Amino acid sequence: MRIGIIGAGQMAQALGRGWASAGHDLVIGARSRAAADQLVATIGHGARAGSMMDAAEFGAAVLLALPVSALDTVLGEVSAKLVGRTVIDCTNAFMPDVAAPAGATAFVLSEDAVAERIAATAPGAHVVKAFNVCAAEVWASDAREFEGRRLGVPICGDDPAAVRQVCALAEDLKLQPVSSGGLHRAKYLEATSVFTVGLWFSGQDARAIFPPLDAAFAVED
Ligand SMILES: NC(=O)c1ccc[n+]([C@@H]2O[C@H](COP(=O)([O-])OP(=O)(O)OC[C@H]3O[C@@H](n4cnc5c(N)ncnc54)[C@H](OP(=O)(O)O)[C@@H]3O)[C@@H](O)[C@H]2O)c1
């Protein structure tokens, strides 16, 4: 698949390297051409560098690997090129939790529905929320099985073909896609991320709070 990546930071590298290794064609576009050049040199596998517009035009799927604060500006430039394309939103609108105890690292959300805002800002793009729950280092790692189960990637989107594409891209990274409903549910994924990251940063095991499916009593009363 042709994948455009906008941004050349940690998420661009983690996901881009995996997709390039899996045989996908990549164009990485960043505001700094030097940063894009450096990242494609790291990734290899024929990945090419360009502008943000180049990445938007190239990708059948386009990953927005940007801080939330950059989205308005970048989408203002490229949104016309995203019509009909799958746009993967991995962003998290984290900001420091000022109510956290002194010395503790904790976050809250600066806004609560980023994926829906992207969809409103880029009409015609098929926005899919994915890859926002775990750290870039997790996506970059070879570790995929934990306690005998493959790591899952919750995925929310409205366009079935776009969701299928992102599920396939998760599988290409040897991850387990978890279809999690329409884009209106992406806000819950965003909240899940800030909540679980908060637990992890405070030294608690977020995984421990969930029973397995067969013990979850997920039945209607
Ligand atoms: N890192 C993680 O563990 C992780 C995990 C899950 C989700 N996320 C989310 O993924 C997104 C990307 O995170 P990241 O860790 O890859 O960030 P990062 O390493 O800081 O990289 C951000 C990229 O965005 C570019 N950028 C920043 N401001 C910009 C602007 N105004 N216009 C154009 N480009 C701009 C940066 O370019 P410059 O180098 O020129 O500044 C850089 O290429 C964020 O929304 C983050 O919340 C991150």
The ligand as a MOL file (V3000), in Angstrom:
LIG
                    3D

  0  0  0     0  0            999 V3000
M  V30 BEGIN CTAB
M  V30 COUNTS 48 52 0 0 0
M  V30 BEGIN ATOM
M  V30 1 N 5.3790 9.1080 21.3420 0
M  V30 2 C 4.4580 8.2700 21.8230 0
M  V30 3 O 4.7680 7.3820 22.6240 0
M  V30 4 C 3.0260 8.3830 21.3630 0
M  V30 5 C 2.1630 7.3070 21.5860 0
M  V30 6 C 0.8430 7.3860 21.1420 0
M  V30 7 C 0.4090 8.5400 20.5240 0
M  V30 8 N 1.2710 9.5790 20.3430 0 CHG=1
M  V30 9 C 0.7630 10.7850 19.6730 0
M  V30 10 O 1.2980 10.7800 18.3510 0
M  V30 11 C 1.4870 12.1160 17.9070 0
M  V30 12 C 2.9450 12.2600 17.4670 0
M  V30 13 O 3.7540 11.9860 18.5820 0
M  V30 14 P 5.3390 11.8030 18.4470 0
M  V30 15 O 5.7870 11.2050 19.7200 0
M  V30 16 O 5.6880 11.1900 17.1610 0 CHG=-1
M  V30 17 O 5.8170 13.3450 18.4480 0
M  V30 18 P 7.2370 13.8900 18.1110 0
M  V30 19 O 8.2770 12.8470 18.2330 0
M  V30 20 O 7.3890 15.1380 18.9270 0
M  V30 21 O 7.1210 14.3040 16.5600 0
M  V30 22 C 6.1730 15.2560 16.1820 0
M  V30 23 C 6.3500 15.6140 14.7110 0
M  V30 24 O 5.4100 16.6450 14.4100 0
M  V30 25 C 6.1000 17.7490 13.8430 0
M  V30 26 N 5.4590 19.0100 14.1640 0
M  V30 27 C 5.3280 19.5970 15.3770 0
M  V30 28 N 4.6600 20.7680 15.2760 0
M  V30 29 C 4.3810 20.9170 13.9680 0
M  V30 30 C 3.7140 21.9250 13.2210 0
M  V30 31 N 3.1690 22.9960 13.8210 0
M  V30 32 N 3.6200 21.7710 11.8760 0
M  V30 33 C 4.1530 20.6950 11.2750 0
M  V30 34 N 4.7940 19.6860 11.9180 0
M  V30 35 C 4.9020 19.8140 13.2580 0
M  V30 36 C 7.4820 17.6890 14.4260 0
M  V30 37 O 8.3410 18.4410 13.6140 0
M  V30 38 P 9.6010 19.2150 14.2370 0
M  V30 39 O 10.6160 18.1520 14.5430 0
M  V30 40 O 9.9920 20.1420 13.1560 0
M  V30 41 O 9.1300 19.8930 15.4880 0
M  V30 42 C 7.7270 16.1780 14.3750 0
M  V30 43 O 8.0900 15.7860 13.0770 0
M  V30 44 C 1.1290 13.0230 19.0850 0
M  V30 45 O -0.1790 13.5070 18.9180 0
M  V30 46 C 1.2030 12.0950 20.2860 0
M  V30 47 O 0.3180 12.4990 21.3210 0
M  V30 48 C 2.5550 9.5380 20.7270 0
M  V30 END ATOM
M  V30 BEGIN BOND
M  V30 1 1 1 2
M  V30 2 2 2 3
M  V30 3 1 2 4
M  V30 4 1 4 5
M  V30 5 2 4 48
M  V30 6 2 5 6
M  V30 7 1 6 7
M  V30 8 2 7 8
M  V30 9 1 8 9
M  V30 10 1 8 48
M  V30 11 1 9 10
M  V30 12 1 9 46
M  V30 13 1 10 11
M  V30 14 1 11 12
M  V30 15 1 11 44
M  V30 16 1 12 13
M  V30 17 1 13 14
M  V30 18 2 14 15
M  V30 19 1 14 16
M  V30 20 1 14 17
M  V30 21 1 17 18
M  V30 22 2 18 19
M  V30 23 1 18 20
M  V30 24 1 18 21
M  V30 25 1 21 22
M  V30 26 1 22 23
M  V30 27 1 23 24
M  V30 28 1 23 42
M  V30 29 1 24 25
M  V30 30 1 25 26
M  V30 31 1 25 36
M  V30 32 1 26 27
M  V30 33 1 26 35
M  V30 34 2 27 28
M  V30 35 1 28 29
M  V30 36 1 29 30
M  V30 37 2 29 35
M  V30 38 1 30 31
M  V30 39 2 30 32
M  V30 40 1 32 33
M  V30 41 2 33 34
M  V30 42 1 34 35
M  V30 43 1 36 37
M  V30 44 1 36 42
M  V30 45 1 37 38
M  V30 46 2 38 39
M  V30 47 1 38 40
M  V30 48 1 38 41
M  V30 49 1 42 43
M  V30 50 1 44 45
M  V30 51 1 44 46
M  V30 52 1 46 47
M  V30 END BOND
M  V30 END CTAB
M  END
